[in-house]
Structure formats: C-alpha cells, structure tokens
Amino acid sequence: MSVDQWGDIVQDLGGDCATVHIVLASSSVDPHDYEPTSADAVVFDTAQLVVVNGADYDLWASDLASNAASSPAVVDAGRSSAPPRARIRACGIRRGM
C-alpha cells in the first residue's frame, strides 16, 4: 500500500493470506512530496500486489510498482470506474479478470 487508507481494506480482503506493508502510515507526511527510500523500493520489489491511490496522489508508488523486480499486479484505486485487473484469491494472486 502506498498510503494507510487502503491498508485495512486490503488486509480484510487478504485475511491471513496477506502481508500488508504500508509505506506512508502517518498522515503527517504529504504523499505528493514523499521521496521513497531504498527500503521502500525493496518492499515493492518483493510485492505480488500493489494498491496505489492513483489520481496523481502517489506517483512515486506507481513508479516503484512499474519498476519492481517482481512485476506485481497493480490496483489503482483512483480508477474506480474500471474493475481492478488483480484479485486476491485463496492465498494467491491471479492476474486478469
């Protein structure tokens, strides 16, 4: 997760099958100005699924996801009119619909 607003939702959906890492867990950090660390890049590099707020709120997270070694599925919450292309299924990740 790029920001904590989505962390609870993803944890509820993934249950015991998900390990959720929230990069910005504090509301005192402005996601527009955030500069990701090398530790953040490692989290993205090992992710199977990345949820970003989108809508130009956390461009750094979209960039990290698109350059991640693991090529994670990305859910852009800002594109609410389109169904996500990734779903959590039975402790695994399945691409597509």
Secondary structure, 3 states (H helix, E strand, C coil): CCEHHHHHHHHHHHHHHCCCCCCECCCCCCCCCCCCCHHHHHHHHCCCEEEECCCCCCHHHHHHHHCCCCCCEEEECCCCCCCCCEEEECCEEEECC
